[in-house]
Amino acid sequence: MKVFIVHAHPEPQSFNGALTRHAQQVLQAEGHEVQVSDLYAMGWNPVSGRGNFTTVANADVYKQQAEEAHALAHHGFAPDIQAEMDKVSACDALIFQFPLWWFSMPAILKGWVDRVLASGFAYGGGRWHDRGVFRGKRAMLSLTTGGGETYFSAEGLSGDIMMQLYPINYGVLRFCGFDVLPPHISFAAARVSPEQRAGYLESYAQRLRTLATTPPLVYPSLEEFDETFRRRVAG
Amino acid sequence: MKVFIVHAHPEPQSFNGALTRHAQQVLQAEGHEVQVSDLYAMGWNPVSGRGNFTTVANADVYKQQAEEAHALAHHGFAPDIQAEMDKVSACDALIFQFPLWWFSMPAILKGWVDRVLASGFAYGGGRWHDRGVFRGKRAMLSLTTGGGETYFSAEGLSGDIMMQLYPINYGVLRFCGFDVLPPHISFAAARVSPEQRAGYLESYAQRLRTLATTPPLVYPSLEEFDETFRRRVAG
């Protein structure tokens, strides 16, 4: 498999850094090919706008999806975006490695999503969800949290962390057709014992070794919805 | 009231732009003071890291919350962040105006949250939720969507949009103690008729005129949770 890790943490010595280095070793030992985009190290620009393009469809009013359609037809995506698109297209599995900041991705990673997963490239023309562009590819979140596991449980103050991750798992990854695997979560990574952190590295390694076989999360099929995207009434 | 609008859209002629200009007019006509941070126009940097600070607590390893605590004690927040902090502190109501991109905020706005709502300034030391730093202040999302209302309904393909907005409403705003008002949502803003868009401007104006009196969303109290942040068992 070709595995593409998009890594978003400002400090290489962080536990996020350790997880990505460990992932590279484990995956390569299994014979997989690994590509890493270290967004902070790359100086990735997360601000979506005219800088996404070398072409201009309409110089007076900026409409992003129209510019994306134009760029797609005229090879007009900026080189930083095209390079990431090529990595997504080439991979069999995509991993986002990040610390959960404000119940979501760090802005630098959100801006990778905003800019790279352009209309026409990652979705569009009826290609989404189980008819998505990236169907057949797998995706997985690997994240660290500040809070502990009870805090992020269904009975916890945060509410179930799967609810916090829903906009990413379903709204981003499944939207584009990925088979989304359950996330690997290193709870309270900065506060647990060195033994627990070693345990996180080992449980993550196990998840990476089973990347091709882990059953994905189950999401509805487009078949279940009518032309207004409302669930069809049974019978 | 002092109302602070954080505005995140790359195109001033967009409907987001129209909503913010309308909000300024409506609020000023009601006698309120309005402050707008137009993040694209400001060239806001959304990448959280050492650039958040003029001070350095640890030059070897970057730990954001430690740097934030140090900066708080030594007036070490970067000028762009300090200016936004001052606007948040001064306001009675905070509004985020944005297009829903990938079921969340545009990266430039996420990076405002990541950088401005620093530990020690916006939360910390037991100050969160109903004991939060900004308790007594109100907050509201005003957003536009690509998809229509049925798509974002509980029976729609997206699932209830309140679920998609939960990480922002609860994970960001309520976390910091704001009373969070129901969002104003301009569904399918680019595709509806001019009459419908005029209707959105008017319904938004109505929401702004009742900013001080609209009942906030109901969230649990910290009292309901034990010391591990798990919900206490009744009785």
Contacts between the chains, C-beta under 8 A, distances in Angstrom:
chain1	res1	chain2	res2	distance
A	10	B	48	7.0
A	10	B	49	4.1
A	10	B	50	7.3
A	10	B	62	5.5
A	10	B	64	7.4
A	11	B	61	6.2
A	11	B	62	4.1
A	11	B	63	7.2
A	13	B	61	5.2
A	14	B	62	7.9
A	40	B	47	7.6
A	40	B	49	6.8
A	46	B	46	5.6
A	46	B	47	6.6
A	46	B	107	4.0
A	46	B	108	7.4
A	46	B	111	6.8
A	47	B	40	7.6
A	47	B	46	6.6
A	47	B	107	6.5
A	47	B	108	5.3
A	48	B	10	7.0
A	48	B	101	7.4
A	48	B	106	6.5
A	48	B	107	6.7
A	48	B	108	7.8
A	49	B	10	4.1
A	49	B	40	6.8
A	50	B	10	7.3
A	61	B	11	6.2
A	61	B	13	5.2
A	62	B	10	5.5
A	62	B	11	4.1
A	62	B	14	7.9
A	63	B	11	7.2
A	63	B	190	7.7
A	64	B	10	7.4
A	101	B	48	7.4
A	101	B	114	5.4
A	102	B	110	7.4
A	102	B	113	5.3
A	102	B	114	6.5
A	102	B	117	7.3
A	102	B	167	7.2
A	102	B	171	5.9
A	102	B	172	5.1
A	102	B	175	7.8
A	103	B	166	8.0
A	103	B	167	3.8
A	103	B	168	7.9
A	103	B	170	7.7
A	103	B	171	3.0
A	103	B	172	7.0
A	104	B	104	6.1
A	104	B	110	6.6
A	104	B	167	5.2
A	104	B	171	7.3
A	105	B	110	7.4
A	106	B	48	6.5
A	106	B	110	7.7
A	106	B	114	6.2
A	107	B	46	4.0
A	107	B	47	6.5
A	107	B	48	6.7
A	107	B	107	4.7
A	107	B	108	7.4
A	107	B	110	4.1
A	107	B	111	3.2
A	107	B	113	7.9
A	107	B	114	5.2
A	108	B	46	7.4
A	108	B	47	5.3
A	108	B	48	7.9
A	108	B	107	7.4
A	108	B	111	7.7
A	110	B	102	7.4
A	110	B	104	6.6
A	110	B	105	7.4
A	110	B	106	7.7
A	110	B	107	4.1
A	110	B	110	4.8
A	110	B	111	8.0
A	111	B	46	6.8
A	111	B	107	3.2
A	111	B	108	7.6
A	111	B	110	8.0
A	111	B	111	7.8
A	113	B	102	5.3
A	113	B	107	7.9
A	114	B	101	5.4
A	114	B	102	6.5
A	114	B	106	6.2
A	114	B	107	5.2
A	117	B	102	7.3
A	129	B	157	7.4
A	147	B	229	7.1
A	148	B	228	7.0
A	148	B	229	7.5
A	150	B	228	4.3
A	150	B	229	5.9
A	150	B	230	4.5
A	151	B	228	7.2
A	151	B	229	4.0
A	151	B	230	7.8
A	153	B	230	6.7
A	155	B	230	5.3
A	155	B	231	4.5
A	156	B	225	7.6
A	156	B	229	5.3
A	156	B	230	5.5
A	156	B	231	7.3
A	157	B	129	7.3
A	157	B	220	7.4
A	157	B	222	7.4
A	157	B	225	5.0
A	157	B	229	4.1
A	157	B	230	7.9
A	157	B	231	8.0
A	158	B	171	7.3
A	158	B	229	7.6
A	159	B	166	7.4
A	159	B	170	7.4
A	163	B	163	6.9
A	163	B	166	6.3
A	164	B	166	7.2
A	164	B	167	5.2
A	164	B	171	6.3
A	166	B	103	8.0
A	166	B	159	7.4
A	166	B	163	6.3
A	166	B	164	7.2
A	167	B	102	7.2
A	167	B	103	3.8
A	167	B	104	5.2
A	167	B	164	5.2
A	167	B	167	6.5
A	168	B	103	8.0
A	170	B	103	7.8
A	170	B	159	7.4
A	171	B	102	5.8
A	171	B	103	3.0
A	171	B	104	7.3
A	171	B	158	7.3
A	171	B	164	6.3
A	172	B	102	5.1
A	172	B	103	7.0
A	175	B	102	7.8
A	190	B	63	7.7
A	220	B	157	7.4
A	222	B	157	7.4
A	225	B	156	7.6
A	225	B	157	5.1
A	228	B	148	6.9
A	228	B	150	4.3
A	228	B	151	7.2
A	229	B	147	7.1
A	229	B	148	7.5
A	229	B	150	5.9
A	229	B	151	4.0
A	229	B	156	5.3
A	229	B	157	4.2
A	229	B	158	7.5
A	230	B	150	4.5
A	230	B	151	7.8
A	230	B	153	6.7
A	230	B	155	5.3
A	230	B	156	5.5
A	230	B	157	7.9
A	231	B	155	4.5
A	231	B	156	7.2
A	231	B	157	8.0
